Amino acid sequence: MSTTRMPATPTGILMAEHRVIELVLACLEQMALRARDGGTLDAADVATALEFARTFADDCHHAKEERQLFPMLESRGLPARAGPTSVMREEHEIGRRHITAMEAVAAMAAEGPGPDRDAFVRHAFDFVTLLREHIEKEDQILFPMAERMLDQAAQSELLAAFAHAERAAVGDGAFAHWSGVAERLARTYGVEARPVTPMSPGAHGGCGGER
Protein backbone atom coordinates (compact mmCIF):
# COMPACT_ATOMS: atom_id res chain seq x y z
CA MET A 1 0.00 0.00 0.00
CA SER A 2 1.37 3.39 -0.96
CA THR A 3 1.47 6.21 1.56
CA THR A 4 1.73 8.80 -1.21
CA ARG A 5 -0.53 11.81 -1.02
CA MET A 6 -4.21 11.40 -1.80
CA PRO A 7 -6.70 13.61 -3.68
CA ALA A 8 -6.68 17.20 -2.44
CA THR A 9 -10.37 17.36 -1.62
CA PRO A 10 -11.95 16.73 1.77
CA THR A 11 -13.78 13.63 0.59
CA GLY A 12 -10.69 12.42 -1.27
CA ILE A 13 -8.71 12.62 1.95
CA LEU A 14 -11.39 10.80 3.91
CA MET A 15 -11.66 8.07 1.28
CA ALA A 16 -7.90 7.56 1.29
CA GLU A 17 -8.05 7.22 5.06
CA HIS A 18 -10.81 4.66 4.55
CA ARG A 19 -8.41 2.50 2.57
CA VAL A 20 -5.96 2.48 5.49
CA ILE A 21 -8.75 1.71 7.96
CA GLU A 22 -9.96 -1.16 5.75
CA LEU A 23 -6.48 -2.65 5.83
CA VAL A 24 -6.44 -2.80 9.62
CA LEU A 25 -10.01 -4.11 9.67
CA ALA A 26 -8.87 -7.00 7.49
CA CYS A 27 -6.00 -7.68 9.92
CA LEU A 28 -8.32 -7.55 12.93
CA GLU A 29 -10.64 -9.97 11.16
CA GLN A 30 -7.75 -12.38 10.64
CA MET A 31 -6.82 -12.11 14.32
CA ALA A 32 -10.40 -12.94 15.30
CA LEU A 33 -10.58 -15.84 12.88
CA ARG A 34 -7.38 -17.34 14.26
CA ALA A 35 -8.58 -16.89 17.82
CA ARG A 36 -11.99 -18.38 17.04
CA ASP A 37 -10.38 -21.43 15.47
CA GLY A 38 -8.09 -22.08 18.42
CA GLY A 39 -4.97 -20.36 17.15
CA THR A 40 -2.72 -17.81 18.81
CA LEU A 41 -4.00 -14.32 19.48
CA ASP A 42 -0.96 -12.06 19.53
CA ALA A 43 -1.36 -9.55 22.35
CA ALA A 44 0.96 -6.97 20.80
CA ASP A 45 -0.80 -7.08 17.43
CA VAL A 46 -4.19 -6.78 19.08
CA ALA A 47 -2.97 -3.77 21.06
CA THR A 48 -1.64 -2.17 17.88
CA ALA A 49 -4.90 -2.71 15.99
CA LEU A 50 -6.96 -1.30 18.84
CA GLU A 51 -4.65 1.70 19.23
CA PHE A 52 -5.07 2.33 15.49
CA ALA A 53 -8.85 2.09 15.81
CA ARG A 54 -8.91 4.45 18.78
CA THR A 55 -6.31 6.96 17.61
CA PHE A 56 -6.40 7.11 13.81
CA ALA A 57 -9.86 5.82 12.89
CA ASP A 58 -11.72 7.58 15.69
CA ASP A 59 -9.74 10.46 17.21
CA CYS A 60 -8.49 11.60 13.80
CA HIS A 61 -10.72 10.36 10.98
CA HIS A 62 -14.14 10.21 12.61
CA ALA A 63 -13.49 13.43 14.49
CA LYS A 64 -12.98 15.31 11.23
CA GLU A 65 -16.25 13.98 9.92
CA GLU A 66 -18.22 14.76 13.07
CA ARG A 67 -16.69 18.15 13.84
CA GLN A 68 -15.98 19.49 10.36
CA LEU A 69 -17.69 17.76 7.43
CA PHE A 70 -21.05 16.83 8.94
CA PRO A 71 -21.77 20.27 10.45
CA MET A 72 -20.92 21.93 7.14
CA LEU A 73 -23.28 19.64 5.25
CA GLU A 74 -26.00 20.26 7.81
CA SER A 75 -25.52 24.01 7.48
CA ARG A 76 -26.24 23.55 3.78
CA GLY A 77 -29.46 21.65 4.19
CA LEU A 78 -28.89 18.09 5.35
CA PRO A 79 -31.11 17.35 8.36
CA ALA A 80 -29.11 17.02 11.55
CA ARG A 81 -31.65 14.55 12.94
CA ALA A 82 -32.89 11.49 11.05
CA GLY A 83 -30.59 12.28 8.14
CA PRO A 84 -27.47 10.55 6.79
CA THR A 85 -25.07 12.40 9.08
CA SER A 86 -27.13 11.35 12.09
CA VAL A 87 -26.85 7.72 11.01
CA MET A 88 -23.10 8.07 10.54
CA ARG A 89 -22.68 9.58 14.01
CA GLU A 90 -24.65 6.76 15.59
CA GLU A 91 -22.51 4.17 13.82
CA HIS A 92 -19.38 5.92 15.07
CA GLU A 93 -20.75 5.57 18.61
CA ILE A 94 -21.49 1.88 18.13
CA GLY A 95 -17.94 1.41 16.86
CA ARG A 96 -16.54 3.12 19.94
CA ARG A 97 -18.46 0.74 22.16
CA HIS A 98 -16.98 -2.22 20.29
CA ILE A 99 -13.46 -0.79 20.69
CA THR A 100 -14.00 -0.29 24.41
CA ALA A 101 -15.31 -3.82 24.77
CA MET A 102 -12.31 -5.29 22.93
CA GLU A 103 -9.89 -3.23 25.01
CA ALA A 104 -11.49 -4.55 28.19
CA VAL A 105 -10.88 -8.21 27.34
CA ALA A 106 -7.85 -8.09 25.02
CA ALA A 107 -5.20 -9.05 27.57
CA MET A 108 -7.10 -12.08 28.87
CA ALA A 109 -8.24 -13.06 25.38
CA ALA A 110 -4.61 -13.39 24.34
CA GLU A 111 -4.02 -15.88 27.19
CA GLY A 112 -6.18 -18.57 25.61
CA PRO A 113 -9.71 -19.87 25.10
CA GLY A 114 -12.43 -18.70 27.44
CA PRO A 115 -15.18 -16.10 27.86
CA ASP A 116 -12.82 -13.17 27.30
CA ARG A 117 -11.58 -14.59 24.01
CA ASP A 118 -15.14 -15.32 22.93
CA ALA A 119 -16.12 -11.73 23.73
CA PHE A 120 -13.14 -10.35 21.85
CA VAL A 121 -13.94 -12.44 18.77
CA ARG A 122 -17.58 -11.41 18.82
CA HIS A 123 -16.86 -7.70 19.15
CA ALA A 124 -14.08 -7.85 16.56
CA PHE A 125 -16.34 -9.42 13.95
CA ASP A 126 -19.15 -6.98 14.73
CA PHE A 127 -16.77 -4.01 14.56
CA VAL A 128 -15.30 -5.10 11.24
CA THR A 129 -18.75 -5.63 9.71
CA LEU A 130 -20.02 -2.31 11.05
CA LEU A 131 -17.12 -0.24 9.73
CA ARG A 132 -17.00 -1.94 6.35
CA GLU A 133 -20.67 -1.20 5.78
CA HIS A 134 -20.24 2.30 7.21
CA ILE A 135 -17.34 3.07 4.88
CA GLU A 136 -19.30 1.80 1.88
CA LYS A 137 -22.22 4.10 2.71
CA GLU A 138 -19.93 7.10 3.05
CA ASP A 139 -17.92 6.37 -0.09
CA GLN A 140 -20.93 5.57 -2.27
CA ILE A 141 -23.63 7.87 -0.91
CA LEU A 142 -22.58 10.58 1.55
CA PHE A 143 -19.33 11.69 -0.04
CA PRO A 144 -20.72 12.06 -3.59
CA MET A 145 -23.53 14.08 -2.01
CA ALA A 146 -20.94 16.25 -0.28
CA GLU A 147 -19.08 16.83 -3.54
CA ARG A 148 -22.29 18.17 -5.07
CA MET A 149 -23.14 20.36 -2.07
CA LEU A 150 -19.77 21.97 -1.36
CA ASP A 151 -18.28 24.61 -3.60
CA GLN A 152 -14.57 25.24 -3.92
CA ALA A 153 -14.52 27.79 -1.11
CA ALA A 154 -16.22 25.35 1.28
CA GLN A 155 -13.83 22.58 0.31
CA SER A 156 -10.83 24.83 0.91
CA GLU A 157 -12.23 25.74 4.30
CA LEU A 158 -12.61 22.06 5.16
CA LEU A 159 -9.06 21.24 4.06
CA ALA A 160 -7.69 23.89 6.40
CA ALA A 161 -9.93 22.68 9.22
CA PHE A 162 -8.84 19.07 8.67
CA ALA A 163 -5.18 20.04 8.88
CA HIS A 164 -5.72 22.03 12.06
CA ALA A 165 -7.77 19.25 13.64
CA GLU A 166 -5.09 16.66 12.96
CA ARG A 167 -2.35 18.75 14.50
CA ALA A 168 -4.47 19.32 17.59
CA ALA A 169 -5.56 15.68 17.96
CA VAL A 170 -2.61 13.51 16.96
CA GLY A 171 0.14 15.73 15.57
CA ASP A 172 1.74 16.00 12.16
CA GLY A 173 2.45 13.00 9.97
CA ALA A 174 -0.47 10.88 11.18
CA PHE A 175 -1.28 9.41 7.81
CA ALA A 176 2.30 8.35 7.08
CA HIS A 177 2.74 6.90 10.57
CA TRP A 178 -0.52 4.95 10.72
CA SER A 179 -0.23 3.80 7.12
CA GLY A 180 3.10 2.29 8.09
CA VAL A 181 1.48 0.59 11.07
CA ALA A 182 -1.26 -0.79 8.82
CA GLU A 183 1.26 -2.06 6.28
CA ARG A 184 3.26 -3.88 8.96
CA LEU A 185 0.15 -5.60 10.25
CA ALA A 186 -0.90 -6.44 6.70
CA ARG A 187 2.40 -8.18 6.02
CA THR A 188 1.98 -10.21 9.19
CA TYR A 189 -1.57 -11.28 8.40
CA GLY A 190 -1.28 -11.61 4.64
CA VAL A 191 -3.87 -9.05 3.62
CA GLU A 192 -3.78 -6.65 0.69
CA ALA A 193 -4.88 -3.04 0.41
CA ARG A 194 -7.02 -1.20 -2.07
CA PRO A 195 -4.91 1.48 -3.77
CA VAL A 196 -4.66 5.07 -2.59
CA THR A 197 -5.01 7.55 -5.45
CA PRO A 198 -2.08 9.99 -5.48
CA MET A 199 -2.89 13.68 -5.17
CA SER A 200 -1.21 16.62 -6.77
CA PRO A 201 2.12 17.88 -5.34
CA GLY A 202 1.80 20.52 -2.68
CA ALA A 203 -1.67 19.54 -1.55
CA HIS A 204 -2.39 18.87 2.09
CA GLY A 205 -5.11 18.19 4.57
CA GLY A 206 -6.29 16.21 7.52
CA CYS A 207 -4.93 12.94 8.73
CA GLY A 208 -4.33 12.05 5.14
CA GLY A 209 -1.87 14.69 4.08
CA GLU A 210 1.79 15.35 4.51
CA ARG A 211 2.38 18.98 5.34
N, C-alpha and C positions, 0 to 999 in steps of 0.2 A: 504494500500500500504506500502510495506516495504521500509525503507531507508537504508537497508543493502548495502554493497559494491557490485558493478557490475563488469562484466568481465573486466579483466585487459588488454584490448586491446583498441586502440583508437576508433575503431568502436563500440566495446562493451560499452564503456563509453557514446558515443554519442547516441546509441540506448536506453540505460537506461535513459538518459536525455529526449529522445523522449517520454518515457512512462509518465514522470512527466508532460511534456508539454501537452500531450494528455489529461491528467486529468483536467488541467486548461481549455483547449479548451472545454471540455464537460461542465464544470461549466459555462463558458462564453456563450455557446450555450443555456443553461438553463436560464440564465439571459435574453438573448435576446428573447427567447420564451415567458417568463413571461411578459416582457415589450411589446412585440408585441400583446399579448392577453389581454392587459389592466391591468396586475398585477403590483405589486410594483417592482421597479428597485432600489435595495439597493446601495446607493452611495458609501458606504465603501467597499462593496464587488467588485463593479466595479473598484474602485481605486486599490484594491489589485490585481485583475486579470490583469489590465493594467500595474501595476508596475512589476508583474511577467513577462509579455510579453516583456516589455522593458528591464528589468534588467537580468533576468535569460535566457529567450529564445533568446534574441537578443544580449545583451552586453556580455553574457558569452558563450552560446551554439553556436549561429551563428558566433560569432567572431572567435571561435576556428576552425570552418569549413573554413571560408573565409581566415583567416590569417595563418592557420597551415596546415590543411588537404588538401584543394584544391590546394594550391601552390605546395605541395609535389607531389600530383598526376599529376599535370601539368608538373612538372620537370621530370616525368617518362613517359611522352608520351601523356597524355590526352590533347586535344586541349583546349587552354585557351579561345578561341572564338568559338562559335557555338558548343561547347561540353557540356557534362552533368554538369560540374562545372559552366559554364556560365549560364545555365538555373537555377541552384540552387541559384546563386547570384542574378539573376533577381527576383526570387520569394521571396528572403529575402527582397529585396527593396520594392516589392509590399506589403509585410507584414508590413514593417515599415510605409508605407503610411496609411495603415488601422489603425495601432496603433495610429498614429498622429491624424487621423480623429476622432477616438473614444475619445481620450483625449480631443479634442477640444469641444466636445458636451456632455461629460459625466455628468457634473454637472447639466446642464439644462435638460438633458434626465431623470435624476433621479427625477426631479420635477413633471413630469407628461407627458401626451400625447402632441404631437406637432412635429414640424419639427425636432427638435434636437433629440427627442427620435426615430423618424423614421430613421434619419441618423445613430444613434448609432446602431440600430437593423440591418440595412442594412450592415454596415461595420463589425459588429460582425459576422454575418452569412458568409460574404465573407471571412473574416479572418480565421474563423474556417475551412471552406471548403478548402481554399488555403493551410493552414498548414497541414491538415490531408492528402491531396494528396501529398504534398511536402515530408512529413515524410515517406509515403509509398514508394515513388520513391527512397528516400535515403536508407531506410531499405532493399528494395527488389532488387535494381539495383546498386546504387552507392557504398554502403558499401561492398557488396560482391565483387565488382570489386576492391575496395581498398584492401581488404584482399588478393586478388590474386596478386596485384601489389607491395605490401609493404613487404619487408623481416623483419626479427626480429629486425635488427638494426634500420631500418626506423621507425618501430612501437615504439621502445624504445625512439627514438628521439622525436616522436610525444607525447608520454606520458609525457615526461619531459616538452615539450613546452606547453602542455595543462595545467599542474600544474602551471607553471610560469604565463601563461596568466590569469588564474583564480585569482591568488593572486593579480596581477596587476589591474584587472578589478573590481572584486567584493569582494576580500578577501577570507580567508579560510572558509571552512565549508559551501560553497554555496549550495551544493547539499542537505545536511541535512536540512538547513534552508528552502530552497524553496520547498523541498518535504513536510516539515511540513506545509507550507502555502497551498500547493496544497491539502493536506489531510484535512485540516480544511475547505477549500472551498467545497471539495467533500462531506464531512459530511453534510454541509448545503444544498447542492443541490442534494443530493441523487445519486451521480454518483460513479461508481466503476472503479478501475484502472486495467490495464493489469500488470502482475507481473514483477518485476525487478529480473533478474537472479543474485544470489549472486556471488561475485568474491572471489578469493583466499585471505586468510589473508595476510596482508602486502602490498597488491597492492595499487596503488594510481593513480590519474590522473584527470586533468581537473575539471570541475564543478561537475563531478560525484563522485569524490573520497574523502574520508576522509584521511587526511594526518597527 
